[in-house]
Amino acid sequence: MKMRHSSFIVFAAGLAIVLAGCSSCSGGGDDGGPSGITAEDSFGSVIPALMSKWNIPGGSVALARNGSIVLAKGYGVADKSGPTAVTAASLFRLASLSKPVTAAAVLKLYEAGSLNLDARVFDILTGIEPPDGASVDARLASITVRDLLRHSGGWDRTVSFDPMFRSREIAAALGVAPPADAAAIIRYMKGQPLDLDPGTRYAYSNFGYCLLGRVIERVSGQSYGSYVRSAVLTPAGAGGMVLGRSLEADRASGEVVYYDYAGAPLAQSVFDSGPAEVPWPYGGFALEPLDANGGWLASASDLLRFLLAVDGRTVPADILQPATIALMVERPPLAEYQSSASYYALGWMVRPTSGDANWWHTGSLPGTATIMVRTAGGLGWVALFNSRPESADAFISELDSELWRAVNAVTDWTASSPVRAAR
């Protein structure tokens, strides 16, 4: 079975990188063959070599075929001070792989009749006042939930800035203690002009997904984390996922340590307490306000369980209805997508192929690089790493290609029986 991936955009919690991608990758392998290369053999060759080349301490990969997880494996070290090995149960920051999770939660509210995707966001998020003396862009009133899901809300960080990574500056502007929380960031942005007319063009926006987190809270009457856990993660069998914390001292049980690339500069801490300068992964930004756009932690196998629960296939059963999944991945009616090979739908990049589609998302933060893929051929995988190389764009491009190469090389799926991955 041959499958193809397309050129793509890497969507990060902290940056967006346009890449050439893996334009001719194909994969799937055969059910047998003289070489007898298993999934464990293939990934066991590809992943350690990639990590060594890019000086990444630890990583974890989970692979599914026809609805069953057939590989869940840790590579390298979770904590160099031990050293402690990465296991299949190790937790990693997901960065922007959190966005498909948030999108699924929004769609659960939509299915329940509690939320209209064309509802105006600031008709839901009432009572938010801009900073004193700031004027409100009238176009904010027309932004819909659907706009936020597909990144057409009107904020373009390449034109202005990404407020999710200006928590110290926003706190200073509002006269509150840093780092600014999600509510403070939204209040500050209520007084900032949009970069684009809402609903007219794609522009990746972490802030848009921050707003979706608050929509979930307002509509459900629960905290973002509580609703996502009860409505999405627990039904998907991914109950081991938790929201992360900014500082190393607050690491979750089983969470890896994150490492910046060799020679990386220190960051000014967004926290008033502690050292003034810190490694970027621990205090260079505040993770807590990123909850809905980049804040989840997961093992590779738990995140893959989430993927299998929204992948549009009958086994295992999906947590969303077929019509909702079709809506989740349909082509948006934006002019730039009418003749494009791929597009950003509702929480996923999508490339139609062979009567089906490949879906994917990537994530990136200092100390974190991640990818999640669902293929048209019945495969899916997740790869998580505890460092992000300085040349992040080149790494993500090679990671994507190498994962497809690892899948392509498998010739013996008979040895890849379903595994009971650690939760």
matplotlib code that plots the C-alpha trace (Angstrom):
import matplotlib.pyplot as plt

x = [0.0, 1.5, 0.7, 1.9, 2.5, 2.7, 4.6, 3.4, 3.6, 5.0, 2.7, 4.3, 3.2, 6.0, 6.7, 5.6, 8.1, 7.3, 9.0, 9.4, 8.2, 8.3, 6.7, 7.2, 7.1, 5.1, 4.7, 2.9, 5.1, 3.9, 2.4, 5.5, 8.7, 12.1, 13.8, 11.4, 11.9, 9.5, 8.2, 10.5, 13.5, 12.8, 12.0, 14.8, 17.2, 15.8, 15.0, 18.3, 20.2, 18.1, 18.4, 22.2, 22.5, 20.5, 21.9, 18.5, 18.6, 15.3, 12.3, 9.2, 7.3, 4.0, 2.7, -0.8, -2.0, -5.6, -6.7, -4.3, -1.1, 1.7, 4.7, 5.2, 8.9, 11.1, 14.6, 17.5, 17.3, 14.5, 16.9, 20.6, 21.4, 20.4, 20.5, 16.9, 15.8, 12.7, 10.0, 6.8, 5.0, 7.2, 5.3, 6.4, 5.1, 3.0, 3.3, 0.8, -0.3, -2.6, -4.7, -6.4, -7.3, -8.9, -10.7, -12.1, -13.4, -15.1, -16.7, -18.1, -19.9, -21.1, -22.4, -24.2, -26.0, -24.3, -22.2, -22.8, -19.5, -20.7, -21.4, -19.5, -16.7, -17.2, -20.9, -19.8, -16.9, -18.8, -17.6, -14.0, -12.9, -9.9, -7.1, -7.9, -7.6, -7.5, -9.9, -11.6, -11.3, -15.0, -14.0, -13.5, -17.3, -17.5, -15.0, -16.6, -15.7, -15.1, -12.7, -10.6, -10.6, -9.2, -6.9, -8.9, -9.7, -7.7, -4.5, -1.3, 1.8, 4.1, 2.5, 2.2, 3.2, 2.2, 0.8, 1.1, 4.9, 4.8, 3.5, 6.0, 5.3, 1.6, 1.7, 3.7, 1.2, -1.7, 0.0, -0.2, 2.4, 4.1, 3.6, 0.2, -2.4, -4.9, -7.5, -4.9, -3.7, -7.2, -8.0, -4.8, -5.6, -9.1, -7.4, -5.2, -6.1, -6.6, -4.1, -6.7, -10.5, -11.9, -12.8, -10.9, -7.4, -5.5, -2.9, -1.7, -2.8, -1.9, -4.1, -7.1, -6.8, -6.3, -9.7, -11.2, -10.1, -12.1, -15.1, -15.0, -14.9, -17.8, -20.0, -19.3, -19.2, -16.0, -12.4, -10.7, -8.7, -11.7, -14.0, -11.3, -10.5, -14.1, -15.4, -12.4, -9.5, -11.1, -13.5, -10.6, -8.6, -6.0, -6.7, -2.9, -2.7, -2.3, -1.7, 1.9, 3.7, 6.4, 9.1, 11.3, 10.4, 6.8, 7.3, 4.6, 5.3, 7.0, 7.6, 10.9, 13.4, 13.6, 16.9, 17.7, 20.2, 23.9, 25.0, 21.5, 21.3, 19.5, 16.1, 14.9, 12.6, 8.9, 8.7, 9.7, 10.8, 14.0, 16.9, 16.6, 18.0, 16.9, 17.1, 14.3, 12.4, 12.0, 10.8, 11.6, 7.8, 4.8, 3.3, 0.1, -1.6, -0.9, -3.2, -5.5, -2.9, 0.1, -0.1, -0.8, 1.6, 1.2, 2.9, 3.2, 0.8, -1.9, -1.8, -2.0, -5.1, -6.6, -5.8, -7.4, -10.6, -11.1, -9.6, -12.9, -12.4, -14.7, -12.0, -11.6, -14.9, -14.6, -15.7, -17.1, -19.9, -19.0, -20.6, -18.6, -15.3, -16.2, -16.8, -13.5, -11.4, -13.4, -11.7, -12.4, -13.9, -10.9, -9.6, -6.1, -7.3, -9.4, -6.6, -4.2, -3.0, -3.4, -5.2, -5.7, -9.2, -10.5, -7.4, -5.6, -3.6, -5.2, -4.1, -6.7, -5.3, -6.5, -10.2, -9.2, -6.7, -3.5, -3.9, -1.1, 0.0, 3.4, 4.5, 7.5, 8.6, 12.1, 13.0, 10.2, 9.6, 6.6, 4.6, 1.3, 0.2, -2.9, -2.5, -5.0, -3.6, -4.8, -1.6, -1.0, 2.0, 3.2, 6.8, 7.8, 11.3, 12.7, 14.8, 14.4, 17.5, 18.6, 17.7, 14.1, 12.7, 15.3, 14.8, 11.1, 11.4, 13.9, 11.8, 8.7, 10.7, 12.4, 9.2, 7.7, 10.9, 10.7, 7.1, 8.1, 10.8, 8.5, 8.0, 6.9, 3.7, 2.9, 5.4, 3.8, 0.9, -1.2, 0.7, -0.6, 1.2, 1.8, -0.7]
y = [0.0, 3.4, 6.6, 10.1, 13.0, 16.6, 19.8, 21.3, 24.1, 23.3, 24.7, 25.4, 26.7, 29.3, 29.6, 28.7, 27.4, 26.8, 23.7, 21.8, 18.7, 15.1, 15.5, 12.0, 9.9, 6.6, 3.9, 1.0, -1.9, -5.4, -8.1, -10.2, -10.3, -11.9, -9.1, -9.5, -6.0, -5.3, -2.0, -2.2, -3.0, -0.1, 2.6, 1.3, 2.0, 5.4, 7.2, 6.7, 7.8, 10.9, 11.8, 11.3, 13.5, 16.4, 15.9, 15.2, 13.4, 11.6, 10.7, 8.4, 7.0, 5.2, 3.6, 2.2, 0.0, -0.7, 0.8, -1.0, 0.3, -2.0, -0.1, 2.1, 2.7, 5.2, 6.1, 7.8, 9.6, 11.5, 13.1, 13.4, 13.9, 10.3, 9.3, 8.1, 6.3, 7.4, 4.7, 4.3, 5.9, 9.0, 12.3, 15.0, 18.6, 18.4, 22.1, 22.6, 19.0, 20.4, 22.1, 19.0, 18.1, 21.6, 21.3, 18.0, 19.5, 22.3, 19.8, 17.8, 21.0, 21.4, 17.9, 18.4, 21.4, 23.7, 25.7, 27.0, 27.1, 30.3, 31.9, 35.2, 34.6, 37.9, 37.3, 34.2, 35.9, 38.9, 41.2, 41.5, 45.2, 46.5, 48.3, 51.8, 54.2, 51.5, 51.5, 48.3, 47.2, 46.9, 43.8, 41.8, 41.5, 39.4, 36.7, 33.3, 30.0, 28.5, 31.3, 30.5, 26.8, 27.3, 30.3, 32.9, 35.1, 38.1, 38.0, 37.5, 37.3, 37.8, 41.3, 42.2, 39.7, 36.6, 37.6, 34.1, 34.7, 38.3, 37.5, 39.7, 42.7, 42.3, 42.0, 45.3, 47.0, 46.0, 46.6, 42.9, 40.5, 38.5, 36.2, 37.3, 34.6, 33.8, 36.3, 39.1, 38.3, 38.4, 41.7, 43.2, 41.9, 43.3, 46.7, 45.7, 46.1, 43.1, 42.5, 41.1, 41.1, 38.0, 35.0, 36.2, 34.5, 31.9, 33.2, 30.8, 32.1, 30.6, 33.4, 32.2, 28.8, 30.5, 32.1, 28.7, 27.4, 30.2, 29.5, 25.9, 27.1, 29.6, 27.2, 24.0, 25.7, 23.8, 24.6, 23.9, 21.0, 19.4, 19.5, 18.2, 15.4, 14.3, 14.9, 13.9, 12.3, 9.8, 8.5, 8.2, 6.1, 8.9, 9.7, 9.9, 13.3, 16.3, 20.0, 21.0, 23.5, 26.1, 25.3, 22.2, 22.0, 21.6, 18.7, 16.1, 12.5, 10.7, 13.9, 14.2, 17.1, 19.5, 20.7, 23.6, 23.2, 23.5, 27.1, 28.5, 31.8, 32.2, 33.9, 36.6, 34.8, 35.6, 35.0, 37.6, 34.9, 32.9, 33.7, 36.6, 34.6, 31.0, 28.3, 28.9, 25.7, 26.6, 30.1, 31.7, 31.5, 30.7, 27.3, 27.6, 30.3, 28.1, 25.4, 25.3, 26.1, 24.2, 23.1, 19.4, 16.6, 13.1, 9.8, 9.0, 6.1, 8.1, 10.8, 8.1, 6.8, 10.2, 10.2, 6.8, 8.1, 10.9, 9.4, 8.6, 4.8, 2.3, 0.5, 1.7, 3.6, 7.3, 9.8, 12.1, 11.3, 10.6, 13.8, 15.8, 14.2, 15.0, 18.6, 18.7, 17.9, 19.5, 22.2, 25.7, 28.1, 30.4, 31.6, 30.4, 26.8, 26.4, 24.8, 23.9, 20.4, 20.7, 23.0, 23.7, 22.5, 22.5, 21.7, 19.6, 20.0, 17.9, 16.6, 14.6, 11.6, 8.3, 8.9, 9.6, 12.0, 12.4, 14.5, 15.9, 18.5, 19.4, 21.2, 23.2, 25.0, 25.5, 22.1, 20.4, 19.0, 16.9, 15.4, 13.5, 11.9, 10.0, 8.4, 7.5, 3.9, 3.0, 4.0, 6.6, 7.7, 10.1, 11.2, 13.3, 14.7, 16.6, 19.0, 21.3, 21.8, 25.3, 24.6, 23.7, 23.9, 21.5, 19.1, 18.9, 18.4, 15.6, 14.1, 13.9, 12.3, 9.8, 8.7, 8.0, 6.1, 4.0, 3.0, 2.3, 0.0, -2.3, -5.6, -7.8, -6.6, -10.1, -9.5, -6.2, -7.6, -5.1, -4.0, -2.9, 0.4, 1.9, 4.6]
z = [0.0, -1.0, 0.8, 0.2, 2.4, 1.1, 1.7, 4.9, 7.5, 10.9, 13.5, 16.8, 20.2, 19.8, 16.1, 12.6, 10.1, 6.4, 5.2, 2.0, 3.8, 2.7, -0.8, -2.0, 1.1, 0.8, 3.3, 4.7, 3.8, 3.1, 5.4, 5.0, 3.0, 3.0, 4.9, 7.9, 9.2, 12.1, 13.3, 16.4, 14.2, 11.8, 14.4, 16.6, 13.8, 12.6, 15.9, 17.8, 14.7, 14.3, 18.0, 17.8, 14.8, 16.3, 19.9, 21.4, 24.8, 24.8, 22.7, 22.6, 19.7, 19.4, 16.2, 15.4, 12.6, 11.8, 15.1, 17.4, 19.0, 17.7, 19.0, 22.1, 22.8, 24.7, 23.4, 25.2, 28.5, 30.3, 32.8, 32.1, 35.8, 36.7, 34.0, 33.8, 30.7, 28.7, 28.8, 27.0, 29.9, 30.1, 29.8, 27.4, 26.7, 23.6, 22.5, 19.6, 19.5, 22.2, 19.5, 18.1, 21.7, 22.2, 18.8, 19.8, 23.1, 21.1, 18.8, 21.7, 22.9, 19.3, 19.2, 22.5, 21.1, 23.6, 21.1, 17.6, 15.6, 14.0, 17.4, 17.9, 20.4, 22.3, 22.6, 24.7, 26.4, 27.8, 30.5, 29.3, 29.4, 27.5, 29.4, 30.4, 27.5, 24.9, 22.0, 20.8, 17.2, 16.0, 14.0, 17.2, 17.4, 14.2, 15.1, 15.3, 17.0, 13.6, 12.8, 15.8, 15.1, 11.6, 12.4, 10.5, 13.5, 12.3, 14.3, 12.4, 14.6, 11.6, 11.3, 15.0, 17.7, 19.6, 23.0, 24.4, 24.6, 26.0, 29.4, 31.3, 29.0, 29.2, 33.0, 33.2, 30.9, 33.1, 36.4, 37.5, 38.7, 36.0, 34.3, 32.8, 33.0, 30.1, 31.4, 31.5, 28.0, 26.7, 28.4, 27.0, 23.5, 23.7, 23.3, 20.4, 16.7, 14.5, 11.7, 9.2, 8.7, 10.5, 8.3, 5.3, 5.5, 7.4, 9.9, 12.6, 16.0, 19.4, 20.9, 19.0, 20.7, 24.1, 23.5, 22.6, 26.0, 27.6, 25.4, 26.6, 30.2, 29.7, 27.9, 29.9, 33.3, 34.1, 34.0, 30.6, 32.0, 33.7, 30.7, 28.3, 30.6, 31.1, 27.6, 25.5, 27.2, 29.5, 26.9, 24.5, 27.0, 27.3, 31.0, 31.8, 30.0, 32.3, 32.0, 32.4, 34.6, 33.7, 36.2, 36.6, 40.3, 39.4, 36.9, 36.9, 38.0, 35.1, 33.1, 31.3, 31.7, 28.8, 27.4, 25.1, 22.3, 23.1, 23.3, 23.6, 25.3, 28.7, 28.8, 31.1, 33.5, 33.2, 37.0, 39.6, 42.0, 41.4, 39.1, 36.7, 33.8, 33.2, 30.6, 28.1, 28.8, 32.5, 32.9, 29.5, 28.9, 31.1, 30.2, 32.3, 30.0, 27.0, 28.3, 25.2, 22.6, 23.9, 27.5, 27.6, 28.7, 27.5, 26.8, 23.1, 23.5, 25.4, 22.7, 20.0, 21.8, 21.5, 17.8, 17.3, 19.1, 16.5, 13.3, 11.5, 11.6, 13.1, 15.3, 18.0, 18.3, 17.9, 20.5, 17.8, 15.4, 11.8, 10.6, 13.1, 12.1, 8.4, 9.5, 11.5, 8.4, 5.6, 3.4, 4.7, 2.1, 2.2, -1.1, -0.5, -0.1, -3.2, -5.3, -2.5, -1.9, 1.8, 4.3, 8.0, 8.9, 12.5, 14.5, 11.9, 8.7, 6.1, 2.7, 0.7, -1.0, -2.4, -1.5, 2.1, 3.7, 5.7, 8.8, 11.0, 13.4, 14.8, 17.9, 19.1, 22.2, 23.6, 24.8, 22.9, 19.4, 18.6, 15.7, 15.3, 12.0, 10.8, 7.4, 4.7, 4.8, 8.3, 10.2, 12.8, 14.9, 17.6, 18.2, 21.2, 22.1, 25.1, 23.1, 20.1, 17.9, 17.0, 13.4, 14.4, 10.8, 9.4, 12.3, 11.9, 8.2, 8.7, 11.5, 9.3, 6.4, 8.7, 10.4, 7.0, 6.0, 9.2, 8.3, 4.7, 5.8, 7.8, 5.8, 8.7, 10.4, 11.7, 14.5, 15.4, 17.5, 19.5, 22.6, 26.0, 26.1, 29.5, 30.6]

ax = plt.figure().add_subplot(projection="3d")
ax.plot(x, y, z, "-o")
ax.set_aspect("equal")
plt.show()
